[in-house]
Amino acid sequence: MCKGRKHIVCVLLAALFSLASLSGCNMRGAHTGRENALSYDDAVKELEVFVKSIEPDSVAAPLDIYTSEADPVSVLADIDTFPIVVEGTGQIDIEVAAATEMSASAPDDWMNVVAERFNRENHTVGGKTVSVSVRKITSGEVVTYMTDGGYKPDVYAPSNYAWGEMLKAHGFGVVTLADRILGNTAGILMEKETHAAFTAKYGDVSVDKVLEASLAGDLTFAYTNPFTSSTGLNIFTAMLRAFDPGNPLSSAASEKLLEYQRKSPPVAYTTAVLRDQASKGIIKAMVMEEQAYHNTPELRNYVYSPQGIRHDHPVYTFDYVPQERQDAAKLFVDYCLSAKSQQLGNEKGFNLHNDYKEQSPGLDGAGFISAQKLWKQNKDGGRPIVAVFVADISGSMDGLPLNELKDALVSTSKFIGSNHYVGLVTYASSVYINLEIAEFDDIQRAYFSGSVKSLFAGGGTATYDAVLVGLDMLLKKQQELPDAKPMLFVLSDGQQNEGYHLDRITPIVGGLQIPIYSIAYNLDGDSTAGGELQTLSRINEAVLINANSEDLINQLRNLFNVQM
């Protein structure tokens, strides 16, 4: 579905909670700086004045009678959206799906370097030359693509063994080639002053004590998506074990998780997002892999404490792989375990804390899968999400960008839970309320799909007028649902040319502290557009990530898994 989208860039996010800019009169186009956000009450008052001047129109929502349940295969991008970073040319070429901390760019490129060395040495099996191709892909996405997308790598090298156990539970014939090819741990990272205050009151750092401090209001602790992040899955299951050591999947553990999620910050999409936030001093306690911590100089002011299971990068092949290819895979694994390869691992920040004895949550593969489901059910802390999608239908979005926008929204909206609330705003020169916010049941979902499918492009680009209208809708819905969590999603090429300017709305956005997630189109041809959307998403220190267009569906799927 997503293959070949070369002109669209997906921009994703994190949470936002702090800085914005300026106050002032409601004259459009004024430029007054962005040093200070308004107070919440002043932001609400100013928003009301601005929206009155915008005068959005309401559009009747058509019903899509052909909307269907989510098909897991249909919302997976082509596997090639996860790149082959080393390409072998041997008579027997085995594909290794490798965790990103060893298949990305230096210093996270251990597997790539080892594979390239191996390929140059002309190893053979049964008289045939053997080579290795390496695909850079997160451990969790391999499981998703194997179970839902028909992906069949020859070799799988995840961060930890939980993923291999999950594949066994899904019915795959998993063959273990090595329990460890590269030592690593995951754990808790705390800023030094925070660490000193924590240990003075709670003693040594442990998952159960971190949870205790978080529930007491003494600590804000951030972790990552357990569907895609090995560190997130590891520490999350350690949390469940801390909630109920006898049965991490019990109703008691679920209730304590729900209580915790009510107070915790939003879950980050990846560890890289947390690393970026931590390097700016925004987050004081979070999950992190030791190798990532070791290779991030900006985190030297943090203290690392290993927790949970080890991340020793086991290596698996499968019973569907012919024996000749399994023999080639074993040859490569032996090469990975050689002294030369392990020394390279040391240089890349691996093989530290070799004496760490893991703290297992006591779960098998089915248990890890159940833990993910438990997180999905409780991640919102019992609070519904209220979301407004703001879609650009200006002339610059005509053709491929708008078609891709519609495809992405219709496909991935199927992953939004029916207990949440969703509305739709579109804009060109004017702003339109296409769908008032309502619970995302089957009827609202059909109206959302029908509204999106009926969109057409033309006119100017009043991006920030539409953002203000969306924020106003969220605030009004919050009056009915005071415990709900508001979110705004902006899909645009970002080049505003009508209505309010960005610097006129930043004090309002900052004062309201509502997360704004941006999905940006046509960035290759217009860096100004990307810069404005980046500024919008970062008003309160949110993170903006540029992704290749082929990643769009996957990025939104994972985003909604985390946020909705």
Phi, psi and omega in degrees: 000319187264356189295137175086010181276086189267353184247006185240136178241132179267136179240120180235181218216189171210223180249165177227137182206050174193258191295149166211214185212147157043150169237179178155192183285178185260022178287130182290145173085000180291147178238111186228010178091170184223051182277327187222137173280155172289160168293162181302313182296319179292324178296319178297316180295316181292323177301317180301318179295316181297315184294325177300324180284339181281321179053068179294149177263149175263140181240134178293129183275122175283149181269127177268103184281355182258005179297147186224172177292160181294129173259114185307322182292321186292339182254017173258129175291167176303143182302335181289356170294340171262111196286150166281114185262343170226129184242119180272158182231016182287167177295329170243111180244117181261139178264126178252120172274108191244138178305146190291338179288354176230009180229014180260208179274161183304140007271009182267043188232026184304310182299321181297314181295316180297318180296318179295320176298314180301315183295329181285345189264000173055052175290155183226154171225121180059032179083001180253141178288145183242138174222172182232134168249137184246127175254126178277116184200141180294153182302318181293323180293329176299314179298316179300313184288330177285321183278327185247339188244002177076014180289136182225082176288158175286323186222144179233123179237082180279179180287320181218172188284347182304320183293322177295320177295324178293320177296322176300317180295333177278358175100006179281143175277092186270130178246118182277120177269330178198139175283339180205129169243346184201114185285142177197164173226164170239156182189205184246131180249129179230137173300144192303314181294321176297319179298317180297317179292322180295309184293329178297327183263323189247350183088205183300151180288128173211161182299316183295324179286326176296318177296319178300314180294323179294315180292333178278354181084012181269351186206141171250119187242129183246140176224175189251168184299114182287358175275334183239331186263124177296320178295319178298315179296317181300304185289327178296316179291330173294325175297315179299320178296322178293325179292323179208092182302330182283328181205092183300344182255015184285167176295329178295317177297320179298318180294319179291324176298316179301317178297317180296316183296335177296333185253344187280157174289165179302144178291136180277151182293316180219166175296328179300324177297315178296320180299320178294316180295319181293321181296338176268357180081014183282319182251134184257343179212129187199173173275154179194145168280147184295320181297321177295318177299315182299327185262014179239095183303331181295346182258016180296339180273018179241154178249130184257136177227114182295145182214162172069209182277160179286154175249073187264011174052067173296161180234132183235149161238188189220157184292346176279350180276124180304152186302321180301319180286327175297321177296320178295321178296319179296324177299318180291321179298318177300322178295321178297330182273359181294158182301321181295317180291321179291325176297321175298320177301318177302317182292334181270004176096010178264180176061031172265163179051043180296341181273358182290126177263122188293156177248096186283141174283355179075030182251142169268188183301316179296327178293319177297320178296317179296324178297319177299317180296322179296320177296316181301321182288331189245358189298335181272003179062029180078002180261130177289153173268136171245116186235142171239128174265128181247110188248132179279121176239029179288171184301328181290346178266001185297146177087227186303314181303313181292321178298319179291323177300312181297316180298315182295315182293315181295317183294309188276343177296341178293347179264001177277129184296147182288349179273357180263176184235134187224141173224168183224131174237138173235165182202148166227249171286330177246171181247139183233135171266101184278332182207116176294153182294131176206164179302138189275057176281186184299324181290313179297322178297320179291322176293321178298312180298316179297320179295316181295314183296336183271000184291144172219158190256154175159140177107188182281194188226093179261062187304312190278338168299316181293323177299317179296320178296317178298318178297321179297319178298319180296316181296319180295321179291327178296334177295327176278328184233075188297339181268358183287157177256116182276146177214147177235135178241123181249122178245112190197161168273358165080354185271085179295135175221005175218157176077202183295146175275160182302316185289352176273338182258347184300324178294330178288312180301316179296320181291324181283335179056040177264126180300134176240120179254133185244139173237112192254135182248154175061030181292332181301329184259357186206092181291334178298319179300313179297322180296320180291316179293325176298316178298318180300315182287339183258009181309317178247044175065031173284161181257134177249129182240125175272131180229153176297149184304327181295345180271354192302308182297316179297318181298316179292320178302313180291324177299313182291329174298323181282312191265332189227000000 
